[in-house]
Amino acid sequence: MKKLLLPVFALFAIGASAQQNVIYLTSQEYQNLKQNNQLTPEAEYLFTDFQNASGTHYTKSPNRSGVCDCLVQLDSTFLLAMAPNDDYFSNLMGLPFSFDFYGTQYDSLYINNNGNISFVTPYSTFTSNQFPDATFNMIAPFWADVDTRGTDGLGLDGGNVWYKMTPSALIVVWDSVGYFNLHTDLRSTFQLIITNGADSLVPAGNNVSFCYGDMQWTTGDASSGSNGFGGAPATVGVNIGNGVDYFQVGQFDTTGTSFDGPYNSIDGVDFLDYQEIYFNIAGLNNNIPPILVSSVICDTIDVYTGDTLQKSLGTYEFTFSASTPEINQQLTSQLSCSDPAALSYSMTQLGNEFYTYTCEFNANGLSPGIYTVTAQSTDNGTPAMSSTQTIYFKVMYDESLGLQNKLKNGFAIAPNPTNGLVTITVSDAQSNATVIVHDIAGKQCSSSLFSQTTTLDLSGLTNGVYFVSIVSDGMLIGTERVVKN
């Protein structure tokens, strides 16, 4: 159900079709109709009161934090794509490069508030569809009912949509955005990058990147959602609009990390937390290689060997998922390690279209150096396509060597990321030092006393980003960011 919102001054810019079934109203009148499920199918709604205050430069706010390595840090070079709104979009933006979308070259686009960009027409549709769909031309890192108008009573708004243009890339960040109707109790951060195919922001051989921070909701009230979930699921994927060229990462309508491939059960949005996805949609080939998803693709992981007191310091657990983004394709997948004895894993397979690996890299007994774990997946499309991704592990003989530089700045935490237990080493803490853990929203999760070296158990916390602070004799020694996955 397509509902296109246009400012009055743009009426004649989209052609004669805009003259049919046009409804003029204020943005508040539109919201009342939407909330009561009274919008007319296929109508074009024109706001008479919306002023698009795009172009404002980003100014740092205390509730903004880039927490994934693939998330480009917001700074004053980013511009506001559109004023705070619901169901709106940017002005038509020219690109300083040519973007190849399944063989069609585009030099302009719209940034749509509801988690996608489009090249033919802007979209205000707030209830997403499964791909393929012959109606929509879009790239959607997270197509859902984003609402940036809200306030949480603490002076923090409902988030914003920012963009940055370079000669070879466009970066779009939906930063800490809320959901309809004016809700800010849950927020999500996600990013899209499109390039000319040669920009180093996206790994070689790809021209698009999806990257995710903390994803906290899926569905707005007008899409049968309740408290941010249920109802119509959010869609992640690409759809050129001809019913043939498309792919889908998945659809999400609940909490949790459950995921069973792009076209099976509707999945948990926490699966996307801190993940990065790269792909190439250039050229006439409509078969996209398998999608590899992991939170550790962009990191080099530090692990320590020679530890005899606590084996967990010498191991690192992580997951890899591989799926076929097109319907009815089959997938073969495998893992390998530069030292096979260091890698152990279990594999869960759903049909022939989705694999997930739960892995452990064990550095105990290894010589110091760089080790690799490589995942490779191949589909049976025409032509068959493959994806390969490598994770790098830096193995160090003695933990103190790996922590030495950080200790100069106060304290260090290892391993990081972690699946539970971490060791904290402090250079100059007194006997009454306290470790305090806060979540990304600033809520205190725990507080405890410890000595110069201690083990902290984070296994009871949900997966996400946390900040561990050390206070000694009333003074802050330092704060470190810890990712639990």
C-alpha positions in Angstrom: 0.0 0.0 0.0 1.8 3.0 -1.3 1.2 6.4 0.3 3.3 9.2 -1.1 3.8 12.4 0.9 4.8 15.5 -1.0 5.3 19.1 -0.1 3.0 21.5 -2.0 5.9 23.1 -3.8 7.0 19.7 -5.3 3.6 18.9 -6.8 4.5 19.7 -10.4 8.0 18.2 -10.1 6.9 14.6 -10.3 4.7 14.8 -13.4 1.1 14.6 -14.3 0.4 11.5 -12.3 0.6 13.6 -9.1 -2.6 15.4 -10.2 -4.7 12.2 -9.5 -6.2 11.5 -6.1 -4.2 14.2 -4.3 -5.2 15.0 -0.7 -4.0 18.2 0.9 -3.7 18.2 4.6 -1.5 19.3 7.5 1.1 16.8 8.9 -1.0 16.6 12.1 -4.1 15.7 10.1 -2.1 13.0 8.3 -0.9 11.6 11.7 -4.5 11.4 13.0 -5.6 9.5 9.9 -2.6 7.1 10.1 -3.1 6.4 13.8 -6.7 5.5 13.2 -6.0 3.4 10.1 -8.0 5.8 7.9 -5.5 6.5 5.1 -6.8 6.0 1.6 -5.0 3.3 -0.4 -3.0 4.7 -3.4 -3.7 8.3 -2.5 -0.9 10.9 -2.6 -0.9 13.0 0.6 0.5 16.5 0.4 1.6 18.3 3.5 0.8 21.9 3.5 2.9 22.8 6.6 6.2 20.8 6.3 9.4 22.7 5.9 12.3 20.5 5.1 15.2 21.9 7.2 17.8 19.7 5.5 21.5 20.7 5.3 22.1 21.4 9.0 25.5 20.1 10.1 25.8 17.5 12.7 26.6 18.7 16.2 27.8 16.1 18.7 25.2 15.2 21.4 25.9 13.2 24.5 23.5 10.4 23.5 25.3 9.6 20.3 28.1 7.0 20.2 29.6 5.0 17.3 29.9 1.5 18.8 30.7 -0.7 15.7 33.9 -0.5 13.8 32.1 -0.2 10.5 29.9 2.6 11.7 31.4 5.9 10.4 31.6 8.4 13.3 29.3 11.3 12.9 31.0 14.7 12.8 30.5 18.2 11.4 30.9 16.9 7.9 27.5 15.2 8.0 24.4 17.0 7.0 20.8 16.6 8.1 18.9 14.7 5.4 15.5 16.0 6.4 13.9 17.8 9.3 12.4 15.5 12.1 9.4 13.9 10.6 7.3 10.8 10.1 7.0 9.2 6.7 8.9 11.8 4.8 12.0 12.0 2.6 14.9 14.2 1.5 14.9 16.4 -1.6 16.3 14.8 -4.7 20.1 14.5 -4.2 22.6 14.4 -7.0 25.5 12.0 -6.7 29.0 13.0 -7.7 29.6 9.4 -8.9 27.6 6.8 -10.9 26.0 4.1 -8.8 25.5 0.8 -10.5 22.2 -0.9 -9.4 21.9 -4.2 -11.3 23.3 -2.7 -14.5 21.3 0.6 -14.3 23.4 3.7 -13.6 22.0 6.3 -11.2 23.3 9.7 -10.5 20.6 10.9 -8.0 18.4 9.5 -5.2 16.1 10.1 -2.3 16.8 9.3 1.3 13.6 8.1 2.9 13.0 8.5 6.6 11.6 4.9 6.9 15.0 3.2 6.6 15.8 3.1 2.9 17.0 5.0 -0.2 15.3 5.0 -3.6 16.3 6.1 -7.1 13.0 6.5 -9.1 10.6 8.1 -6.7 10.6 8.9 -2.9 8.7 6.5 -0.7 6.7 7.2 2.4 5.4 3.6 2.8 5.7 2.7 6.4 4.7 -1.0 6.4 7.4 -3.0 4.6 7.0 -5.8 2.1 8.9 -9.0 1.5 11.3 -8.9 -1.5 11.0 -9.4 -4.5 8.4 -6.8 -5.0 7.6 -5.2 -8.4 6.4 -2.0 -6.8 9.5 -0.6 -5.0 12.9 0.5 -6.1 15.0 0.7 -3.0 18.0 -0.3 -1.0 16.8 -0.9 2.6 19.2 -1.4 5.5 16.1 -1.4 7.7 12.7 -0.7 6.1 10.3 0.1 9.0 8.2 3.0 10.4 10.9 5.4 11.6 9.6 8.4 13.5 12.1 11.1 14.4 9.7 13.6 15.9 9.6 12.3 19.5 11.2 13.4 22.7 11.9 11.4 25.8 11.5 14.2 28.3 15.2 14.4 28.9 15.9 16.8 26.1 16.8 14.0 23.7 15.0 13.9 20.4 13.7 11.0 18.4 17.0 10.7 16.5 17.9 12.0 13.0 18.9 10.9 9.5 22.3 12.2 8.5 24.3 11.9 5.3 27.8 12.6 4.0 28.7 12.8 0.3 32.2 12.2 -1.0 33.4 12.0 -4.6 33.0 8.2 -4.6 30.6 7.3 -1.8 27.4 8.3 0.0 27.0 7.5 3.8 23.6 7.6 5.4 23.1 7.1 9.1 19.8 6.6 10.8 21.1 7.7 14.2 19.3 6.6 17.4 15.9 6.8 15.7 12.5 6.1 17.3 9.3 4.6 15.9 5.7 5.6 15.2 3.9 7.1 17.1 6.5 9.5 18.6 8.1 6.7 20.6 11.6 7.1 22.0 11.7 4.3 24.6 13.4 2.1 22.1 15.9 3.4 19.5 17.9 1.9 16.6 21.1 3.0 14.8 22.0 1.7 11.4 24.0 2.8 8.4 24.1 2.5 4.6 27.0 3.2 2.3 26.8 3.1 -1.5 29.9 3.7 -3.6 31.2 3.8 -7.2 32.7 0.3 -6.5 36.2 1.6 -5.8 35.9 3.4 -2.5 37.8 1.8 0.4 34.9 2.4 2.8 33.5 -0.8 1.4 35.8 -3.9 0.9 37.1 -4.5 -2.6 34.6 -6.1 -4.9 31.5 -4.6 -3.3 29.6 -1.4 -3.7 27.1 -1.4 -0.8 27.5 -1.8 3.0 24.9 -2.3 5.7 26.2 -1.7 9.3 24.3 -1.8 12.6 24.6 -0.4 16.1 22.1 -1.3 18.8 18.8 -2.3 17.1 15.9 -2.1 19.6 12.6 -2.1 17.8 11.0 -3.4 14.6 7.4 -2.1 14.1 5.4 1.1 14.5 1.9 1.4 15.9 0.3 1.9 12.5 1.8 -1.4 11.3 0.0 -3.4 14.0 3.0 -3.1 16.3 2.8 -3.0 20.1 5.6 -1.5 22.1 7.8 -1.6 19.0 7.3 -5.3 18.1 4.9 -7.7 16.4 2.7 -6.8 13.5 4.3 -6.3 10.1 8.0 -7.1 10.2 10.8 -4.8 9.1 12.6 -5.8 5.9 16.4 -5.7 5.2 17.5 -6.1 1.6 17.6 -4.7 -1.9 14.8 -4.5 -4.6 15.1 -2.8 -8.0 11.4 -3.2 -8.7 11.2 -5.6 -11.7 10.4 -8.7 -9.7 13.6 -10.3 -10.8 16.6 -8.4 -9.4 16.5 -8.4 -5.6 17.8 -10.0 -2.5 16.7 -10.2 1.1 18.7 -10.5 4.3 15.7 -11.1 6.5 12.5 -9.8 8.1 12.4 -9.0 11.8 9.5 -8.5 14.2 10.7 -9.5 17.7 13.5 -9.3 20.2 16.3 -11.8 20.5 19.0 -13.1 18.2 17.0 -15.9 16.5 17.7 -16.1 12.7 17.0 -19.0 10.3 17.7 -17.4 6.9 16.0 -14.8 4.8 12.8 -16.5 3.8 11.9 -18.8 6.7 10.6 -17.7 10.2 10.4 -14.0 11.0 13.5 -13.3 13.2 14.8 -11.4 16.2 16.2 -7.9 15.5 19.1 -8.4 18.0 20.6 -10.7 15.4 21.6 -7.4 13.6 23.3 -5.8 16.6 26.8 -4.6 15.7 26.8 -6.7 12.4 28.2 -5.6 9.1 27.1 -6.8 5.7 28.9 -6.1 2.4 27.7 -7.0 -1.1 27.9 -6.0 -4.8 24.9 -5.2 -6.9 26.8 -3.8 -9.9 26.4 -5.3 -13.4 23.7 -7.3 -15.1 24.1 -10.5 -13.1 21.0 -10.8 -10.8 22.6 -13.5 -8.7 24.0 -11.9 -5.5 26.8 -14.0 -3.7 25.9 -15.6 -0.4 25.6 -13.1 2.5 28.1 -13.6 5.4 27.1 -12.0 8.7 29.3 -11.7 11.8 30.1 -9.1 14.4 33.8 -9.7 14.1 34.4 -9.3 10.4 36.0 -5.8 10.8 38.0 -6.6 13.9 41.4 -8.1 14.6 40.9 -10.2 17.8 43.5 -10.2 20.5 43.9 -13.5 22.4 46.6 -14.7 24.8 48.6 -17.9 24.9 50.6 -19.4 27.8 47.9 -18.7 30.4 47.7 -21.6 32.9 45.4 -20.0 35.5 42.3 -19.3 33.4 41.8 -21.1 30.1 39.1 -18.6 28.9 41.8 -15.9 28.5 43.3 -18.0 25.7 40.0 -18.7 23.8 37.5 -16.6 21.9 34.0 -17.6 20.9 32.2 -16.1 17.9 29.5 -16.9 15.3 29.3 -16.9 11.5 26.1 -17.0 9.5 25.8 -17.6 5.8 22.6 -17.5 3.8 21.4 -17.3 0.2 19.7 -14.0 -0.4 17.5 -15.2 -3.3 14.6 -17.6 -2.9 15.1 -21.4 -3.6 18.9 -21.3 -4.0 21.1 -23.9 -2.3 24.2 -23.1 -0.4 27.4 -25.0 0.4 29.6 -23.6 3.2 32.8 -24.4 5.0 35.3 -23.0 7.6 39.0 -23.3 7.7 41.8 -22.1 10.0 45.5 -21.4 9.4 46.1 -23.7 12.4 43.3 -26.4 12.2 43.8 -27.5 15.7 43.0 -24.0 17.1 39.5 -24.0 15.6 36.5 -26.0 16.9 32.9 -25.3 15.9 29.4 -26.7 15.6 27.2 -26.1 12.6 23.4 -25.7 12.4 21.9 -26.1 8.9 18.4 -25.1 7.8 17.7 -26.8 4.5 20.4 -25.9 2.0 19.9 -22.1 2.3 21.2 -21.1 5.7 24.2 -22.2 7.9 25.2 -20.8 11.2 28.5 -21.7 12.9 29.2 -21.4 16.7 33.0 -21.3 16.9 35.8 -21.2 19.4 39.4 -20.2 18.6 41.8 -21.6 21.1 45.2 -19.9 21.4 46.5 -21.9 24.2 49.7 -23.6 23.1 50.1 -21.5 19.9 53.2 -19.5 19.1 52.7 -15.7 19.1 51.6 -14.4 15.7 48.7 -13.7 13.4 46.2 -16.6 12.7 43.2 -16.6 10.4 39.8 -18.2 10.3 38.2 -18.2 6.8 34.6 -18.8 5.9 33.6 -19.5 2.3 30.1 -20.1 0.9 28.9 -20.8 -2.6 25.4 -20.8 -4.1 24.0 -22.7 -7.1 22.7 -19.7 -9.0 23.5 -18.9 -12.6 26.3 -18.3 -12.6 27.3 -19.7 -9.2 28.7 -17.1 -6.9 30.9 -17.3 -3.8 31.7 -15.2 -0.8 34.8 -15.4 1.4 35.5 -13.7 4.6 38.6 -13.9 6.9 38.9 -13.1 10.6 42.3 -12.3 12.0 43.5 -13.3 15.5 46.5 -11.7 17.1 48.0 -14.3 19.5 50.3 -12.9 22.2 52.4 -15.0 24.6 51.9 -13.1 27.8 48.8 -11.1 28.7 50.8 -8.3 30.2 52.5 -7.7 26.9 49.1 -7.2 25.2 47.9 -4.9 28.0 51.0 -2.8 28.5 50.1 0.2 26.3 46.6 0.4 27.7 47.8 0.1 31.2 49.8 3.3 30.7 46.4 5.0 30.3 44.9 3.4 33.5 43.5 -0.1 33.0 42.8 -2.7 30.4 40.1 -5.4 29.8 40.6 -8.7 28.0 39.1 -10.4 26.1 37.1 -7.8 24.3 34.7 -8.6 22.7 33.6 -11.2 25.2 30.9 -13.8 25.7 31.0 -13.5 29.5 34.2 -13.4 31.7 36.7 -10.6 31.3 39.9 -9.9 33.3 40.5 -6.3 34.4 44.0 -5.2 35.1 44.6 -1.8 36.7 48.0 -0.1 36.9 47.5 1.9 40.1 44.3 1.0 41.8 44.1 1.0 45.6 42.4 -1.7 47.7 39.1 0.2 47.8 38.8 0.5 44.0 35.3 0.0 42.5 34.3 -1.3 39.1 31.1 0.1 37.7 29.3 -1.2 34.6 26.9 0.9 32.6 24.9 0.0 29.5 24.9 2.1 26.4 21.9 4.2 27.7 23.8 5.1 30.8 22.0 2.8 33.2 24.2 1.3 35.9 24.2 -2.5 35.6 26.6 -3.5 38.5 29.1 -2.1 41.0 31.7 -4.2 42.9 35.0 -3.9 44.8 38.2 -5.4 43.4 42.0 -5.4 43.6 44.6 -4.7 41.0 43.6 -7.7 38.8 40.2 -9.3 39.0 37.7 -11.3 36.9 34.3 -9.7 36.0 31.4 -11.8 35.0 29.2 -10.2 32.3 27.4 -13.4 31.3 24.2 -12.3 33.0 23.9 -9.2 30.7 22.2 -9.2 27.3 24.4 -8.9 24.3 25.4 -5.4 23.5 27.8 -2.6 24.3 28.8 -1.7 27.9 31.1 0.8 29.5 33.3 -0.4 32.4 34.6 2.4 34.7 37.2 2.1 37.5 37.0 4.5 40.4 39.8 4.5 43.0 39.9 6.8 46.1 37.0 8.8 44.6 38.9 9.4 41.3 38.0 8.0 37.9 40.9 6.0 36.6 39.4 5.3 33.2 36.5 3.9 31.2 36.7 1.2 28.5 34.0 0.1 26.0 33.2 -3.7 26.1 31.2 -5.6 23.5 29.4 -8.7 24.8 28.2 -11.1 22.2 
